[in-house]
């Protein structure tokens, strides 16, 4: 639902509609209305296809939670699950486990393993179900964890969830609300994930990774030129802000 809404309110989609509206006005002799439509179309396209606006909005999301420092996490006698939220995979028997994961899922798993190696009594839990694949995403992540050296006894699977809200619910059912869980997900996705996990009654610890904004933003000449990479960033950040609004609505 969020992905569909993101498409229809995407600035590029609206820019095309405004461009067509301007052509309509122009062909009907309404030159002033046509100029306004053309100006709005160009402005929206410029804002969405250059990195200025999306980088700023992504930076606001990614700066909400710092990189996880395992040395600062509270010690516990109970196992601490590190939940790797699913972000896609393609099962191919001929490929090794890590190659089956999307680059996004792999980045989340690597961050989870980094924390696992530094945190006593930790577990790595793959999360998410499957729709068309022969194995669940949770299993694919777990197999990747084993390939990275995680002990089989420390590898868990949380199957069946198809989105972050369901993943949070599965964690409550598996570990209980009193268990402190670490969430490994993209920095841009972390604010929404924290809202949803806290909404389920958990006290999650953020472990953001896969940062899009890695250094201080410095404007360059090329930043004012349109690019497909900037369009992709605009799509990502709009998806997350809409997802946050949806998450808050769910929790009302």
Secondary structure as GFF3:
##gff-version 3
##sequence-region A 1 252
A	DSSP	alpha_helix	2	8	.	.	.	ID=ss1
A	DSSP	alpha_helix	11	27	.	.	.	ID=ss2
A	DSSP	alpha_helix	31	49	.	.	.	ID=ss3
A	DSSP	alpha_helix	51	62	.	.	.	ID=ss4
A	DSSP	three_ten_helix	70	72	.	.	.	ID=ss5
A	DSSP	beta_strand	80	84	.	.	.	ID=ss6
A	DSSP	alpha_helix	97	100	.	.	.	ID=ss7
A	DSSP	alpha_helix	103	118	.	.	.	ID=ss8
A	DSSP	beta_strand	122	127	.	.	.	ID=ss9
A	DSSP	alpha_helix	137	147	.	.	.	ID=ss10
A	DSSP	three_ten_helix	152	154	.	.	.	ID=ss11
A	DSSP	beta_strand	155	158	.	.	.	ID=ss12
A	DSSP	alpha_helix	164	175	.	.	.	ID=ss13
A	DSSP	beta_strand	182	186	.	.	.	ID=ss14
A	DSSP	alpha_helix	187	199	.	.	.	ID=ss15
A	DSSP	beta_strand	205	209	.	.	.	ID=ss16
A	DSSP	three_ten_helix	221	224	.	.	.	ID=ss17
A	DSSP	alpha_helix	228	250	.	.	.	ID=ss18
###
